[in-house]
Amino acid sequence: MPTASPMRQQIDTLPALIRAIAAPFDAAARRAFDFETCAAVKRIYLVGCGDSHHAPVGAELAFKQLTGVPTQALSSLPFSRYTAGYLPATGPKTNLVIGVSVSGKVSRTIEALALANQAGASTVALTGNPGGPFGQTAGTVFETAVPPLPDELAGMTVPGIRSYLASQIALILAALRIAEVRGALSTAAADAERAQLRELADIVEETIQLCAPVAEELAARWKTATSFEFVGAGPLYGTAMFSAAKVLEASGDPALAQDTEEWSHLQYFIAESAIPTILLSANGFDADRMAEVARAAQCIGRPLALIASEDAVEIRRYVETLLPIPRQVPERYASIVYSIPGELLASARAETVGSAYFCNFEGGRSVDWADGASRIYESHVLSELKR
């Protein structure tokens, strides 16, 4: 039996990762979010870049439902340059900004927390590098270091998978901590939610087993495709963005994420009909609209796949291939499980077309080309709020 690709091997570690981090991350959340911070907050902002933005978009609904506090997920630049200077004047420490940066070195997210501090907000750095500049900028650090891989997998450069899952789990545990302190959830109810979060490891494991052969078949069927679209709403819009990012990173193919409603206003009118379109639905708030989108996409000849559970019957009427989620998952936690099929598809696509991850950092993509042209870690940082 051939050895699985490096990306697939890391996907296979995800159930064990959930089991390994649930308890220590819960303890870290309790340390990071003290009673005063949780009790005072009137608005929550979740801030990050790349995968560290996609994870907050996926967690936004959980914060709203569990804590009862208005919550907004924003990419770091829109927050730092266009939002931090206009935070609601609701009193000291009533705005809580949770920044996410696995590396602890991303300039734009460091800037976001620094300007949030200037605006009088409480700031928490969710990071695996507490001693880095990001952790040093925040008022508090929520340490979320990911356990090391087994020796045989260590050192592999693959699109971010484990760190994204860890950020998702950490954000949910932060929401549960805030909800429990504020009395939005009783201790018993919060513990039941934490138990449900741990049980997602089993569902992730089952999802990998069910979806891996389907992803491989789709990658073969769509071998000549030149671009891909992922469509989702609410938390699954975050998952759509993440899934598109994994395709971009794994195979270099153009891949777009679009909100379910916006797809009907924009992508529906693309002249090219043979674009593989992957729909994501937890069969929740979006179910009726996603069924309409699926029907429209079918009518214009789009090759369709659906990431959903078996009970998404109405949507499935219009879709040729199901990437099955084996059990129902609350919509607020859906992004943790529904990200798996997109990862598997990205991994299979790279294997099918023989592409190198991150285009092998060639063609000007290496950090030492043009003095670090993309400047993720060394971009200019604003020192003062813009109003």
C-alpha positions in Angstrom: 0.0 0.0 0.0 1.5 3.4 -1.0 2.5 5.8 1.7 -0.1 8.6 2.2 0.9 12.1 1.2 2.4 14.3 4.0 -0.8 16.4 4.0 -3.0 13.3 4.4 -0.8 12.0 7.1 -1.3 15.1 9.1 -5.1 15.0 8.5 -5.1 11.6 10.1 -3.6 13.0 13.3 -6.5 15.4 13.9 -8.7 13.1 16.1 -5.8 12.4 18.4 -5.0 16.1 18.5 -8.5 17.0 19.7 -8.2 14.4 22.5 -4.7 15.7 23.4 -5.5 19.5 23.6 -9.1 19.6 25.0 -8.1 19.5 28.7 -4.9 21.6 28.7 -6.6 24.3 26.5 -9.6 24.4 28.8 -7.2 25.0 31.7 -5.4 27.7 29.7 -8.7 29.4 28.9 -9.6 29.5 32.6 -6.3 31.2 33.3 -6.5 33.7 30.4 -10.1 34.9 30.9 -10.4 36.0 34.5 -13.7 36.9 36.2 -13.3 40.6 35.8 -12.7 40.4 32.1 -15.6 38.0 31.5 -18.0 40.0 33.6 -17.2 43.4 32.1 -17.3 42.6 28.4 -20.1 44.0 26.3 -18.7 43.3 22.8 -16.1 40.8 21.5 -13.9 41.0 18.5 -12.1 38.0 17.1 -9.1 39.1 15.0 -6.5 37.3 12.8 -5.0 36.7 9.3 -5.2 33.8 7.0 -6.2 30.5 8.8 -6.2 32.6 12.0 -9.0 34.6 10.5 -10.9 31.7 9.1 -11.0 30.0 12.5 -12.6 33.1 14.2 -15.2 33.3 11.4 -16.0 29.7 12.2 -16.3 30.4 15.9 -18.3 33.7 15.8 -21.7 31.9 16.0 -20.5 29.9 19.0 -19.5 33.1 20.8 -22.9 34.7 20.1 -25.0 31.6 21.1 -23.0 30.6 24.2 -22.0 34.0 25.7 -24.9 36.1 24.6 -22.4 38.9 23.9 -22.3 40.6 20.4 -19.3 39.2 18.6 -17.6 40.1 15.3 -14.8 38.2 13.5 -12.6 40.6 11.5 -9.4 40.2 9.5 -6.6 42.0 11.2 -6.2 45.0 8.8 -9.9 45.9 8.8 -9.8 45.8 12.5 -6.6 47.7 13.1 -7.0 50.4 10.4 -10.8 50.8 10.2 -12.3 49.5 13.5 -10.0 50.0 16.5 -10.4 53.7 16.4 -14.2 53.5 16.6 -14.8 50.9 19.3 -18.0 51.6 21.3 -17.5 54.0 24.2 -19.2 51.6 26.7 -16.7 51.9 29.5 -13.3 50.6 30.4 -12.5 47.1 29.4 -16.0 46.5 28.0 -14.6 45.7 24.5 -12.7 42.4 24.4 -10.3 41.8 21.5 -9.1 38.2 21.1 -6.3 38.0 18.5 -5.2 34.8 17.0 -1.7 34.1 15.7 -0.1 30.7 15.9 3.4 31.9 15.2 3.0 35.0 17.4 4.9 37.1 14.8 2.3 38.3 12.3 2.7 42.1 12.0 -0.9 43.0 11.2 -2.3 41.1 14.2 0.3 42.5 16.5 -0.8 45.9 15.3 -4.4 45.1 15.9 -3.8 44.3 19.6 -1.6 47.2 20.1 -4.2 49.6 18.7 -6.9 47.9 20.7 -4.9 48.5 23.8 -4.7 52.2 22.9 -8.5 52.2 22.5 -8.9 50.9 26.1 -10.0 47.3 25.2 -9.1 44.2 27.0 -6.7 42.2 24.8 -6.0 38.5 24.7 -3.4 36.8 22.5 -4.3 33.3 21.4 -0.9 31.9 20.4 1.4 29.0 20.5 4.3 31.4 21.0 3.6 33.3 24.3 7.1 34.8 24.4 6.9 36.3 20.9 6.0 39.9 20.1 2.3 39.1 19.8 2.1 37.7 23.3 4.1 40.6 24.6 1.7 43.1 23.1 -1.5 41.6 24.7 -2.8 42.2 28.1 -3.2 38.4 28.6 -1.9 35.4 26.8 -4.1 32.3 26.0 -1.3 29.8 25.4 -2.3 27.2 22.7 0.9 25.4 21.8 0.2 22.4 19.5 1.8 19.1 20.6 4.7 18.0 18.4 4.1 15.5 15.6 5.6 12.0 15.8 9.2 11.9 14.6 8.3 10.4 11.3 6.1 13.4 10.4 8.1 16.1 12.0 9.8 18.6 9.7 7.3 18.2 6.9 6.2 21.6 5.4 2.5 21.2 4.6 -0.5 23.5 4.5 -1.6 24.5 8.0 -4.0 21.9 9.4 -3.2 21.1 13.0 -2.8 24.7 14.0 -6.1 25.6 12.5 -7.9 22.9 14.4 -6.2 23.9 17.6 -7.2 27.5 17.1 -10.9 26.4 16.6 -10.9 24.3 19.8 -9.3 27.1 21.8 -11.8 29.7 20.6 -14.7 27.5 21.6 -13.2 26.9 25.0 -12.8 30.6 25.4 -16.4 31.1 24.6 -17.5 28.5 27.1 -15.3 30.1 29.8 -16.8 33.5 29.2 -20.4 32.1 29.1 -19.9 30.2 32.4 -18.5 33.1 34.3 -21.2 35.4 33.0 -23.9 32.9 34.0 -25.1 32.5 30.4 -24.4 28.8 31.0 -24.6 26.9 34.2 -21.5 24.9 35.2 -23.3 21.7 34.3 -24.4 23.0 30.9 -20.8 24.3 30.2 -19.3 21.0 31.1 -21.8 19.2 28.8 -20.7 21.5 26.0 -17.1 20.7 26.7 -17.9 17.0 26.6 -19.6 17.4 23.3 -16.5 19.2 22.0 -14.3 16.3 23.0 -16.7 13.9 21.3 -16.1 15.7 18.0 -12.8 13.7 17.8 -14.8 10.6 17.1 -16.9 12.4 14.4 -13.7 13.8 12.8 -12.3 10.3 12.7 -15.4 8.9 11.0 -15.5 11.8 8.6 -11.9 11.1 7.5 -12.8 7.5 6.8 -15.9 8.3 4.9 -14.7 11.3 2.9 -11.2 10.2 1.9 -12.3 7.9 -0.9 -14.9 10.4 -2.1 -12.3 13.2 -2.2 -9.9 11.0 -4.2 -12.6 10.1 -6.7 -13.5 13.8 -7.1 -9.9 14.8 -7.6 -9.6 12.2 -10.4 -12.9 13.3 -11.9 -12.0 17.0 -11.7 -8.4 16.6 -12.8 -8.7 19.0 -15.7 -10.4 21.7 -13.7 -8.6 25.1 -13.6 -10.4 26.6 -10.6 -12.6 25.7 -7.6 -15.3 27.4 -5.6 -16.4 26.7 -2.0 -19.7 28.1 -0.8 -21.0 28.4 2.8 -22.7 30.7 5.3 -22.2 31.6 8.9 -19.5 29.4 10.5 -19.2 27.5 7.3 -18.2 30.6 5.4 -15.1 30.5 7.5 -14.7 26.8 6.6 -15.2 27.7 2.9 -12.4 30.2 3.1 -10.2 27.7 4.9 -10.9 25.0 2.3 -10.2 27.3 -0.6 -6.9 28.3 1.1 -5.9 24.7 1.4 -6.4 24.1 -2.3 -4.4 27.2 -3.1 -1.6 26.2 -0.8 -1.6 22.5 -1.7 -1.8 22.6 -5.5 -1.6 26.3 -6.5 -5.0 26.2 -8.1 -7.2 29.3 -8.1 -9.8 28.6 -5.4 -12.5 31.0 -4.2 -14.7 31.1 -1.1 -18.0 32.8 -1.4 -20.9 33.4 1.0 -24.0 31.4 0.2 -26.2 34.5 -0.6 -23.4 36.3 -2.5 -22.8 33.3 -4.8 -26.3 33.9 -6.3 -25.5 37.6 -6.9 -22.1 37.1 -8.4 -20.6 33.6 -9.3 -24.0 32.5 -10.8 -23.2 34.8 -13.8 -19.7 33.5 -14.6 -19.6 32.3 -18.2 -17.5 29.2 -17.5 -19.9 26.6 -16.2 -17.4 23.7 -15.6 -16.1 25.1 -12.3 -16.2 22.5 -9.5 -18.4 24.0 -6.8 -18.3 22.6 -3.3 -21.3 23.5 -1.1 -21.1 23.4 2.7 -24.2 23.2 4.8 -24.9 22.2 8.4 -28.5 22.0 7.4 -29.2 24.8 9.9 -30.1 28.5 9.4 -28.9 28.4 5.8 -30.6 25.2 4.6 -33.5 26.6 2.6 -31.2 29.1 0.8 -28.5 26.5 0.1 -31.1 24.3 -1.5 -32.0 27.2 -3.9 -28.3 27.8 -4.6 -27.7 24.1 -5.3 -30.6 24.1 -7.7 -29.3 27.2 -9.5 -25.8 25.8 -9.7 -27.2 22.6 -11.1 -29.2 24.5 -13.7 -26.1 26.2 -15.1 -24.2 23.0 -15.3 -21.8 23.3 -12.4 -20.1 20.1 -11.3 -21.3 19.9 -7.7 -20.3 18.3 -4.4 -21.9 18.8 -1.0 -20.4 18.6 2.4 -23.3 17.8 4.7 -24.9 15.1 6.7 -27.4 12.6 5.2 -30.4 14.6 6.5 -29.7 17.5 4.2 -32.3 15.9 1.9 -33.6 19.0 0.0 -30.1 20.2 -0.9 -28.9 16.7 -1.9 -31.7 16.6 -4.6 -29.5 18.9 -6.8 -26.0 17.6 -6.0 -24.3 14.6 -7.7 -21.7 13.8 -4.9 -21.9 13.9 -1.2 -18.9 14.3 1.1 -20.7 12.9 4.1 -20.6 14.1 7.7 -21.5 11.0 9.6 -23.5 12.6 12.5 -25.3 15.8 13.2 -23.1 18.5 14.6 -24.5 21.7 16.2 -24.1 24.5 13.7 -22.0 26.5 16.1 -19.4 23.7 16.1 -19.8 22.6 12.5 -16.6 24.3 11.2 -14.4 21.9 13.3 -15.8 18.8 11.4 -16.8 20.3 8.1 -13.2 21.5 7.4 -12.0 17.8 7.0 -13.5 17.1 3.5 -11.9 20.3 2.1 -8.5 19.3 3.5 -8.9 15.8 2.0 -9.9 17.3 -1.4 -6.9 19.6 -1.3 -4.5 16.8 -0.4 -6.0 14.5 -3.2 -5.9 17.3 -5.7 -2.2 18.0 -5.1 -1.4 14.2 -5.4 -3.5 13.9 -8.6 -1.9 16.7 -10.5 1.6 16.2 -9.0 2.0 19.7 -7.6 4.3 20.8 -4.8 2.8 22.4 -1.7 3.2 26.2 -1.7 4.5 26.0 -5.3 7.7 24.8 -3.7 8.3 28.4 -2.6 9.6 29.2 -6.1 8.9 32.0 -8.6 9.5 34.8 -6.0 7.6 33.1 -3.2 10.6 32.5 -0.9 11.0 34.8 2.1 14.5 35.9 0.9 13.3 37.1 -2.5 12.9 40.8 -3.1 13.7 41.5 0.5 10.7 39.5 1.7 8.2 40.9 -0.7 5.0 39.7 1.0 6.2 40.9 4.5 3.9 39.0 6.8 6.2 39.3 9.7 8.0 42.6 9.0 5.2 44.8 7.6 5.1 48.4 8.8 3.0 48.6 12.0 0.9 51.7 12.8 1.7 53.1 16.2 -1.3 55.3 16.6 -5.1 54.8 16.2 -6.7 56.2 13.0 -10.0 58.1 13.6 
